Amino acid sequence: MANLAQISKNFGHIKNLYNTLLAESVISKDISKKELFKDYVKSLKENEILKTQFLVYTNIEQKIESDATKANLFVKENIDLFSKFDKKDIIEANNRLVEKINFGYEVDDNKEELYECISTLIFTKKTPETIDTIVEATSKLVSHILNNKPKSITESIELPNSMLSSIMVEKFNERYSSLDETEKNVLKVLIDSSDEKKKEVYSNTLRECIDLINEKLDTTDLEAKDKLLRVKDKLLNDKQEINENFIKNISKLVELRVSLKEN
């Protein structure tokens, strides 16, 4: 469990909070949360400190390696990326992200120790007195890498960020078991690194909306039929482009699909 001060010094918790925010924004259709996540992604792209933290935490969290020497070197090289940044600047950059989150600061995360070890290595100045602390944190990260296993979709779900790597929201099925298969697939590829997979899910969701409209055309009155035909025409002319508006467009499709199924 992390408090606000710990979160500000630990990008792992910040990443986790924004991942949760993205999932909840899609499920609840909360536009304000979607905008917060878009702002977070924009900050990652534009701020070198935040981008470096995102990549380093993700690198170590997801790394799988069977060779202890390589794992140790991998940790060292990642942490060395922070040598050019002032520690105060790192905390200030993190604070700007934390201040924008208005839905609570409690983080109950099974990666607590992993995140704390990365944070320790980033913020601990190397002196004769801190060597043991640094070695202990490094050892735990190396152990994590050596014992790390690919994540199963049945245990967690990948929520893409429009950047370079995937991000994880743990215990997805436990928290979002009410979602149907289409909504789960949308969440899995929102920011997936594969444009091909994005387009596939977008196309499938679009086709499902068109099929639902076709079903309703046989049973609705003339006025409703006219509206449905106009919506169908827009869907048929959708270029299905994978661009900066992808999250907004796929979200609208999911909302349309839900509306068509409920009405």
LINTA-V967760 format. One record per residue. N is the residue number from 1. PHI is phi as a letter, one per 40 degrees, with the letter a starting at -180 (NA if undefined). PSI is psi as a letter, one per 40 degrees, with the letter a starting at -180 (none if undefined). D_CENTER is the distance of its C-alpha to the mean C-alpha in whole Angstrom. Layout:
N/PHI/PSI/D_CENTER
N/PHI/PSI/D_CENTER
This chain:
1/NA/h/20
2/b/i/19
3/c/i/21
4/d/d/20
5/c/d/22
6/c/d/20
7/c/d/17
8/c/d/18
9/b/e/19
10/b/h/16
11/c/d/13
12/d/d/12
13/c/d/12
14/c/d/11
15/d/d/7
16/c/d/8
17/c/d/9
18/c/d/7
19/c/d/4
20/c/d/8
21/d/d/9
22/c/d/7
23/d/d/8
24/c/d/11
25/c/d/12
26/c/d/12
27/c/d/14
28/c/e/16
29/f/f/16
30/c/h/16
31/c/d/17
32/c/d/17
33/c/d/13
34/c/d/12
35/c/d/14
36/c/d/13
37/c/d/9
38/c/d/11
39/c/d/13
40/c/d/10
41/c/d/10
42/c/d/13
43/c/d/14
44/c/d/12
45/c/d/14
46/c/d/17
47/b/h/18
48/c/d/19
49/c/d/18
50/c/d/15
51/c/d/14
52/c/d/16
53/c/d/14
54/d/d/11
55/c/d/12
56/c/d/15
57/c/d/13
58/c/d/11
59/d/d/14
60/c/d/16
61/c/d/13
62/b/e/13
63/c/h/17
64/b/h/20
65/a/h/23
66/c/e/27
67/c/h/29
68/c/d/29
69/c/d/30
70/c/d/27
71/c/d/25
72/c/d/27
73/c/d/27
74/c/d/23
75/c/d/22
76/d/d/25
77/c/d/24
78/c/d/21
79/c/d/22
80/c/e/25
81/c/e/22
82/c/e/23
83/c/d/26
84/c/e/27
85/b/i/25
86/c/h/27
87/d/d/25
88/c/d/26
89/c/d/24
90/c/d/21
91/c/d/21
92/c/d/22
93/c/d/19
94/c/d/17
95/d/d/19
96/c/d/18
97/c/d/15
98/c/d/16
99/c/d/19
100/c/e/17
101/c/h/15
102/b/f/18
103/b/f/17
104/h/i/18
105/b/e/17
106/c/h/18
107/b/h/15
108/b/g/17
109/b/h/15
110/c/e/16
111/b/e/15
112/d/d/17
113/c/d/20
114/d/d/18
115/c/d/16
116/c/d/20
117/c/d/21
118/c/d/19
119/c/d/20
120/d/d/23
121/c/d/24
122/c/d/22
123/b/e/25
124/c/h/28
125/c/h/30
126/c/h/32
127/b/i/36
128/d/d/38
129/c/d/37
130/b/e/34
131/d/d/34
132/d/d/34
133/c/d/30
134/c/d/29
135/c/d/30
136/c/d/29
137/c/d/25
138/c/d/26
139/d/d/27
140/c/d/24
141/c/d/22
142/c/d/24
143/c/d/25
144/d/d/21
145/c/d/21
146/c/d/24
147/b/e/23
148/c/i/20
149/b/i/19
150/d/i/17
151/c/h/14
152/c/i/16
153/c/d/14
154/c/e/17
155/b/d/15
156/a/i/12
157/b/i/9
158/c/h/7
159/b/h/4
160/c/i/5
161/b/i/5
162/c/e/9
163/c/b/10
164/c/d/11
165/b/i/9
166/c/i/6
167/b/i/4
168/b/i/6
169/b/h/7
170/c/i/11
171/f/f/14
172/d/d/12
173/c/d/16
174/c/d/17
175/c/d/15
176/b/f/15
177/c/e/18
178/c/e/20
179/c/i/18
180/c/i/20
181/c/d/19
182/c/d/18
183/c/d/16
184/c/d/14
185/c/d/14
186/c/d/13
187/c/d/9
188/c/d/10
189/b/e/10
190/d/d/9
191/b/f/7
192/c/i/9
193/c/e/12
194/c/h/14
195/c/d/16
196/c/d/19
197/c/d/16
198/d/d/15
199/c/d/18
200/c/d/20
201/c/d/17
202/d/d/18
203/c/d/22
204/c/d/22
205/c/d/21
206/c/d/23
207/c/d/26
208/c/d/26
209/c/d/26
210/c/d/29
211/c/d/30
212/c/d/30
213/c/d/32
214/d/d/35
215/c/d/35
216/c/d/36
217/c/d/38
218/c/e/41
219/b/e/41
220/b/i/40
221/c/i/43
222/c/d/43
223/c/d/41
224/c/d/38
225/c/d/39
226/c/d/39
227/c/d/36
228/c/d/34
229/c/d/36
230/c/d/34
231/c/d/31
232/c/d/31
233/c/d/33
234/c/d/30
235/c/d/28
236/c/d/30
237/c/e/30
238/c/h/26
239/c/e/26
240/f/f/22
241/c/i/21
242/c/g/18
243/b/a/17
244/c/e/16
245/c/e/16
246/d/d/15
247/c/d/12
248/c/d/15
249/c/d/18
250/c/d/16
251/c/d/15
252/c/d/19
253/c/d/20
254/c/d/18
255/c/d/20
256/c/d/23
257/d/d/23
258/c/d/23
259/c/d/26
260/c/d/28
261/c/d/28
262/c/d/29
263/b/none/31
